[in-house]
Every structure is written in structure tokens, then in C-alpha cells.
Amino acid sequence: MEREFVQLASEGPITTLTIARPEKLNALNPQVVAEIESAVREVRTSSSVRCLIVTGAGEKAFVAGADIAAMKDLDEAGAKVFAAAGHAALAAIEALHVPAIAAVNGFALGGGCELALACDFIYAAENAKFGQPEVKLGVIPGFGGTQRLARRVGIAKARELVYTGATLNAEEALRVGLVNRVVPQADLMRTVREVATTIAGMGPVALHEAKQVLLAGEELELPAANALEVAAFARCFRTEDQKEGMAAFLGKRAAQFVGR
């Protein structure tokens, strides 16, 4: 599909997905949600992408939330369709074959916080704000916030944030484990690209296996999760990347991974 509000830009093995609706603080309406899913499908079909960065245009917001003007007249059926579309788009990010890093440059509230949570981890600018304030509007998080937030910060903290609609600044979000790192706003994209470049230099098959085991294992008892790890570890040994990686280590040279 032709996209109006979601941009993809690639630089070598790193692709950046930008929500570009800054006049509305990058708020999510049905079109933006559909465009996110379309963009993620495009990333999924590329064999050259090794890491995805997700961010928002402008200096004020990552994504300020869902577009309230687009939601206010929905009935129950319409709300269910909108929530299901949001879940599908964010699940597509979570299930990507490559790691995704959220670069949060301002407000990440409601759907914006949920979008960041769908990424593997979050780096935040010092001006970032996080929260799930939906109860203030008479609704609850609808794009996975009640579930991914609890898995990221723990059930008790998630309950507090969802029930009160409280907003966390960047340092508070770092303290509770919602974000991994806080940097000055001017340094955010450079820092994220440096980390993405490091990730892109690792074995692509190994990254995919690690991501899938971490994601699936979160839902399992430890013995079952460990069994997933054993199987994935073994699968790595049928790949060219494993042979190249270990040969490069023993040969004291940089590995040249091919993703097979």
C-alpha cells in the first residue's frame, strides 16, 4: 500500500520506521495503524535488514497516543476492529525476524507506549514521557498495554500505572525497567544507530533464534522454556553462520555472516 504517515528509510542493514504525523503528535488513527503493519510486512520480506529502529517525527512526540478524535464516535464493534488492527500491527513488530529498538523522542502515551513496548527494547530521550492514561478517557489500553507493560515492569507496577493513568518521565521509566537507557535528545538517534549497528554485525540466524526463544519462553514454565533454548541452540549448528562465526573467532578475524 502507498503510505502517507509511515516512512521507511534504510542505511545499510539498518531500517528506520518513522511515524510522520507531527502536526497531530504522530497520533495513531486507523490509517496510521494500517500503514505501520504494511511497513513491517515490507521489512519482513527484506533479507538485507538486520535491525529495525522505530521512532516518531519531530521533537515533541514519539507517538502521543491513539487519535481521540478518530475514536470518540466508535461503537463497540468499531472499537473492536480498531483494537484488533492495533494488536495485529504491534504483534507484527514483536514477531519480526530482526530486533526492533524503540527510539522514544518525547511523548509515548497510550498507543505510543504500547508501540514502544512491542519493540525488543526502548531507548529514551531525556524529554520522553511514558504512560497508559486511557482510564482518564473511560477506556482501557487497547493495543496490548495491559499485557506487555506487565511483562516489562511487573504486574504490581503495571496495575498502578494503568489504574492511575500516571505519566512517567524518562528517568522514572528507566528506574522501573520500562526503558533500557536515557540519553540527551540530541544524542538519541546517534546512540540508537550505534547500538543497531552493533546488533547488525551479529549472526542474523542467531539473532532470530534468540528473539523467538526469548519471546516464546516468557509464557512457559522454566523447564519448557529451557527446552526451547536447547532446540534453538542446536539448530544454529546447521547454519553457515555458525561455521563462519566460530572459524572467525579461532582465526582472530571479523566474521562475515550471510544469514544462512
C-alpha positions in Angstrom: 0.0 0.0 0.0 1.1 3.6 -0.5 1.9 5.1 2.8 1.2 8.7 3.8 2.2 8.8 7.5 4.7 6.0 8.0 8.1 6.2 6.4 10.8 3.6 5.9 14.4 4.5 5.3 17.3 2.1 5.1 21.0 2.7 5.7 23.0 -0.4 5.1 21.5 -3.2 7.2 19.5 -0.8 9.5 16.0 0.3 8.6 14.2 3.1 10.4 10.4 3.2 10.6 9.2 6.7 11.4 5.6 7.7 12.3 5.4 11.0 10.5 2.3 12.9 11.5 3.9 15.6 13.7 1.1 18.1 13.5 -1.0 15.5 15.4 1.9 14.5 17.6 2.1 11.3 15.5 -1.2 10.0 16.9 -2.5 6.7 15.8 -5.7 6.5 13.7 -6.8 3.5 11.6 -4.8 4.7 8.6 -1.6 5.1 10.6 -2.1 1.7 12.2 -2.6 0.0 8.8 0.5 1.8 7.4 2.6 0.5 10.3 1.6 -3.1 9.6 2.2 -2.5 5.9 5.7 -1.2 6.6 6.5 -4.0 8.9 5.5 -6.5 6.3 7.9 -4.8 3.9 10.7 -5.1 6.4 9.9 -8.8 6.9 10.3 -9.5 3.2 13.8 -8.0 3.1 16.8 -10.2 3.5 19.1 -7.3 4.0 17.6 -5.7 7.1 19.4 -6.7 10.3 17.8 -4.3 12.8 14.8 -2.0 12.9 14.5 1.3 14.6 11.0 2.7 15.4 10.6 6.4 16.1 8.4 9.4 15.6 8.9 12.5 13.6 9.6 15.8 15.3 10.9 16.7 18.7 7.7 16.6 20.8 6.4 13.1 20.4 7.3 9.5 19.6 3.5 8.8 19.4 1.3 10.8 21.7 -1.4 8.1 21.7 -4.3 7.0 19.7 -6.2 9.7 17.8 -9.1 10.5 20.2 -11.0 12.4 17.5 -10.9 9.2 15.4 -12.1 7.1 18.4 -14.8 9.2 20.1 -17.7 8.1 18.0 -16.8 4.4 17.7 -19.4 1.9 18.8 -18.4 -1.5 20.4 -18.0 -3.2 17.1 -15.9 -0.4 15.7 -13.7 -0.3 18.8 -13.1 -4.0 18.5 -12.0 -3.6 14.9 -9.7 -0.7 15.8 -8.1 -2.6 18.7 -7.7 -5.8 16.7 -5.9 -3.8 14.0 -3.6 -2.2 16.6 -2.8 -5.6 18.0 -2.0 -7.0 14.6 0.4 -4.2 13.8 2.2 -4.4 17.1 2.3 -8.2 17.0 4.0 -7.9 13.6 6.8 -5.8 15.1 7.1 -8.2 18.1 7.3 -11.2 15.7 9.9 -9.7 13.3 12.8 -11.8 12.4 15.1 -9.0 13.4 15.4 -7.0 16.7 13.4 -3.7 16.9 14.6 -0.8 19.0 12.2 2.0 20.0 13.8 5.4 19.9 11.4 7.5 22.1 11.8 11.2 21.5 9.0 12.8 23.5 5.5 11.7 24.4 4.8 7.9 24.3 1.4 7.7 25.8 -1.4 5.2 25.3 -0.9 3.7 21.9 2.6 5.3 21.8 3.7 3.5 24.9 2.2 0.3 23.5 4.1 0.7 20.2 7.3 1.1 22.1 6.6 -1.9 24.2 6.1 -4.0 21.1 9.8 -3.4 20.3 12.6 -5.5 21.8 13.8 -2.7 24.0 13.5 1.1 24.4 16.0 4.0 24.4 14.5 7.3 25.5 15.5 10.9 25.2 15.6 12.9 28.4 12.3 14.7 27.4 10.4 11.4 27.0 7.1 10.8 28.8 5.5 7.3 29.2 2.1 6.3 30.4 -1.2 4.4 29.8 -3.7 7.2 30.6 -6.7 5.5 28.9 -8.7 5.3 32.2 -8.9 9.1 32.1 -11.0 8.7 28.9 -13.2 6.0 30.3 -11.5 3.1 28.4 -8.5 0.8 29.0 -5.4 0.2 26.9 -6.4 -1.5 23.7 -3.2 -2.3 21.8 -1.6 -4.7 24.3 -0.7 -2.2 27.0 -2.2 -4.2 29.9 -0.2 -7.3 28.9 3.2 -6.0 27.5 3.5 -3.4 30.3 3.0 -6.0 33.0 5.6 -8.2 31.4 8.1 -5.3 31.2 7.7 -3.7 34.6 5.9 -6.4 36.7 2.2 -6.8 37.4 2.1 -4.6 40.5 3.7 -1.6 38.8 1.6 -2.1 35.7 -1.6 -2.1 37.8 -0.5 1.1 39.4 0.2 2.8 36.1 -3.0 1.6 34.3 -5.3 2.3 37.3 -4.0 5.8 37.9 -3.2 6.8 34.3 0.1 8.2 35.7 2.8 9.6 33.4 6.5 8.6 34.0 9.4 10.8 32.9 12.4 9.2 31.3 14.4 8.7 34.5 11.4 7.1 36.3 10.8 4.9 33.3 14.4 3.8 33.4 14.2 3.1 37.2 11.1 0.8 36.8 12.6 -1.1 33.8 10.4 0.3 31.1 13.3 1.7 29.2 16.9 0.5 28.9 18.7 3.8 28.5 18.1 7.5 28.7 20.3 10.0 26.7 20.1 13.7 25.7 17.6 14.3 23.0 20.3 15.5 20.6 22.1 12.2 21.0 19.1 9.8 20.8 19.2 8.7 17.2 23.0 8.5 17.0 23.1 6.3 20.1 20.3 4.0 18.8 22.0 3.7 15.4 25.3 2.8 17.2 23.5 0.0 19.1 21.7 -1.1 15.9 25.0 -1.2 14.1 26.4 -3.5 16.8 23.4 -5.8 16.5 23.5 -5.8 12.7 27.1 -7.2 12.9 25.9 -10.3 14.8 24.8 -13.6 13.3 21.4 -13.0 11.7 20.1 -16.6 12.3 21.3 -16.5 15.9 19.6 -13.2 16.5 16.3 -14.6 15.1 16.6 -17.7 17.2 17.4 -15.7 20.3 14.5 -13.3 19.7 12.0 -16.1 19.2 13.1 -18.1 22.3 13.1 -15.0 24.5 9.5 -14.2 23.3 8.1 -17.7 23.5 9.9 -18.6 26.7 8.3 -15.8 28.6 5.0 -17.6 28.5 6.3 -21.0 29.6 7.5 -22.7 32.8 11.3 -22.7 33.1 11.8 -26.4 32.0 9.8 -25.9 28.9 11.5 -22.6 28.1 14.9 -24.2 28.6 13.9 -27.0 26.1 13.1 -24.3 23.5 16.6 -22.9 24.1 18.2 -26.3 23.6 16.4 -26.9 20.3 17.3 -23.4 19.0 20.9 -23.7 20.1 21.2 -27.0 18.2 19.5 -25.5 15.1 22.3 -22.9 14.9 24.8 -25.7 14.3 23.2 -26.5 10.9 23.9 -23.0 9.6 26.7 -21.4 7.6 26.8 -18.6 10.2 27.8 -20.9 13.0 30.7 -22.3 11.0 31.8 -18.8 9.9 31.4 -17.3 13.4 33.5 -19.9 15.1 36.1 -20.0 12.4 36.4 -16.3 12.5 36.8 -16.4 16.3 39.6 -19.0 16.1 41.2 -17.2 13.2 41.1 -13.9 15.1 39.2 -12.0 12.3 35.8 -10.4 11.9 33.0 -12.8 10.9 31.3 -12.3 7.6 27.8 -13.6 8.3 25.4 -14.4 5.4 22.2 -15.2 7.3 22.1 -18.8 6.4 
